[in-house]
Amino acid sequence: MKEIVIDWKWAGLLATVSALLLASPSIAKYSAPFRLKTRPTDRTGGELVAKVLKSHNVEWLFTLVGGHISPILVSAKKIGIKVIDVRNEATAVFAADAISRLTGTCGVAVVTAENSKDFDWVQKKNNNNNDKDREGGGISHQKKKKKENDTNNTQSKTKKDRYIKINSERFKKKKILKKKKVKAAMGLGEVKSLKTLNTSEDLTDGTLVVPEEFVEEHKTKSASKYIEFMQKSKKTDHFPIFFDRPKRLPWVVNAYLSYQVQYLFAGAFDTKCDYSPLAVRQAKARQSDVKKIVSVLVQAKKPVLIVGSQALLNAKDKDALKDAVDFLSIPTFLSGMARGLTGKDSRYQVRQNRNQALKECDCVILLGCMVDFRFDYGRSFSKKSKIIAINRSYFDLTNNTDLFWKPYLAVQSDPCQTICDCVAFIHSQPKLLQDYTKQKEGVIASFVTQLKHAEIKKENLNLEKSKEISFSRSDLWGVKSKELINPLFLCRKIDELMSDDSIIIVDGGDFAATAAYVLRPRGPLRWMDPGPFGTLGVGAGFALGAKLANPDAEIWLIWGDGSSGYGLAEIDTFRKFGIGVIAVIGNDACWSQIEREQVPKLGDNVACSLSYCPYELVSQGFGGSGEVVTNNDELDQALARAKEYVKKSRAPYVINAHIGTSDFRQGSISV
């Protein structure tokens, strides 16, 4: 026998190098399965997620419960995070969005997010749950009693092949992990692909299907040892089905799966982690850009400031932004989340005739705005104006440039911080401060007065239009109908009665856009809307998040009757968590914004009609309250009752306001 000699010098060196390599950070994660061990524990990965959320000062977690996210929800609750469960996953996401916008902290939604195809499969399989031939873990032969399988026998005889259904509902995850049965999914070992059914309706929940000849071949053995894995096909709508014999799989597969389990779970709670938030960096304007902006501003005689939602991304800086805009005192137009920035009655904010002002001005500052259809892709600007665009996004800065507009100066930075830097620079230069003060009290003040006069004329016209008689939709088609509430009149009444601490959420098409012209938010971050494209369904989630972030505020949810269908079930959520919301549904029994343009262009209102549904009864059914209002005289008392009920009961109140037609928004883009 040949003697084996070991060189311990080289063996020691090799061991040392191996130890160093295994200890290095880049290799440590791959070597963890060899160094660490998995131990039985009742703890879950949800604890790690909850710790991260807590370190980011998360107060609320919005969810629609699902089994695989339950550990996160339970762990979050244990460490003091309030779990708010809703009826619709979209509501959870919109509520988290509202928290982020209004507080500046992380808004968190934990959802299961099944896609529509999965829901479709669930529906089809639920429709077949009346099958009588399902027995846990066993085989159901067609030789059973005729009265029990008559329907299935008839169906199976119409097919080329006969199929036997084998139930796998009793398989446990722990058992699958222990015996490593998922190896069949890798296509290794003795895996045989079987035929699939021609129609998805033949599948029932938790059931695997195999040809009868396979059962006959292995009828002496338990089916649960062979039926192993069923995987959805990515290329077809059918289920390819596999079976395997785990004992005959190669040892390398067992080794790999053991390593994989160790890699995922070993030492999960032994590793020291830093849960603190990462530093957030935001682009800051260069000093040279700040000087250029100030230089143009001081020389301008007719400047205009347009503030968009992006300027208020940092919620904690809202007061600083308001002070900066107040100091500049140039004609200011607000859009999106910036509505309400300057308060209810600002002496320099202009609400009407923006396009006319843009044609007359000599300087435009776009603060967090994108030049899209709202500015007619740049056609709204005067060729003589110096346009200064300040935006975090390079794409938004350059969108549609060189077609109908071109910025005099494009600054990629945070809009709020940049305008505050400009004001600070003016204050730091006494001579510059003196010159600008003289400018804004002279020619700029004159331009403000000019635009304000034009605004007053437009407001008076709208006031007269709100007094017009308004009829239901049928009046448009020559059918005599009764008089209903004028939508402009309704919005004006809401504006008169809402409190100074109110937050307005609008969710809808025509009615929501009408409210945007009439309602005046009382302060910064007191207005929330769906954005430029009018995404429907945000209302319930926004209202939920707004009330949680501002528990003492009066919440007004301005709902279109079409968009209310996305979130009415959340009335139950509001009741459950004591969320007092005044929901005003502008019920015109129609998708009005679409119909307004579809009928003149295409001559048909197909798919635009709704009904004057009793939405107040839906609210009562979910535990809230409400009433229907059909004429102008009832509005004052109805709105007063809603305010009183919400304040005392801390529950939602729905006003189902039957509104009529109006040509107020004639010509708006919708088709």
LINSUL-V448132 format. One record per run of one state. SS is the DSSP state (hx for helix, st for strand, lp for the rest). FROM is the first residue (numbers start at 1). TO is the last residue. If there is no record, write none. Layout:
BEGIN
ss: <SS/SS>
from: <FROM/FROM>
to: <TO/TO>
END
This chain:
BEGIN
ss: <lp/hx/lp/hx/lp/hx/lp/st/lp/hx/lp/st/lp/hx/lp/st/lp/hx/lp/st/lp/st/lp/hx/lp/st/lp/hx/lp/hx/lp/st/lp/hx/lp/st/hx/lp/hx/lp/st/lp/st/lp/hx/lp/hx/lp/hx/lp/st/lp/hx/lp/hx/lp/st/lp/hx/lp/st/lp/hx/lp/st/lp/hx/lp/st/lp/hx/lp/st/lp/st/lp/st/lp/hx/lp/hx/lp/hx/lp/st/lp/hx/lp/st/lp/hx/lp/st/lp/hx/lp/st/lp/hx/lp/st/lp/hx/lp/hx/lp/st/lp/st/lp/hx/lp/st/lp/hx/lp/st/lp/hx/lp/st/lp>
from: <1/8/24/25/36/46/56/60/64/67/79/82/86/89/104/108/111/116/127/136/137/139/141/146/158/163/168/173/180/181/187/192/195/200/203/207/212/218/223/226/227/233/239/244/246/249/251/266/287/300/303/308/309/313/315/329/331/335/336/339/349/350/354/361/363/368/373/379/386/392/394/399/401/402/405/406/409/413/415/429/430/442/443/467/470/472/473/478/483/486/487/498/503/508/510/519/527/529/539/550/555/561/563/567/570/577/581/588/590/591/592/603/609/610/615/622/625/630/632/650/653/660>
to: <7/23/24/35/45/55/59/63/66/78/81/85/88/103/107/110/115/126/135/136/138/140/145/157/162/167/172/179/180/186/191/194/199/202/206/211/217/222/225/226/232/238/243/245/248/250/265/286/299/302/307/308/312/314/328/330/334/335/338/348/349/353/360/362/367/372/378/385/391/393/398/400/401/404/405/408/412/414/428/429/441/442/466/469/471/472/477/482/485/486/497/502/507/509/518/526/528/538/549/554/560/562/566/569/576/580/587/589/590/591/602/608/609/614/621/624/629/631/649/652/659/671>
END
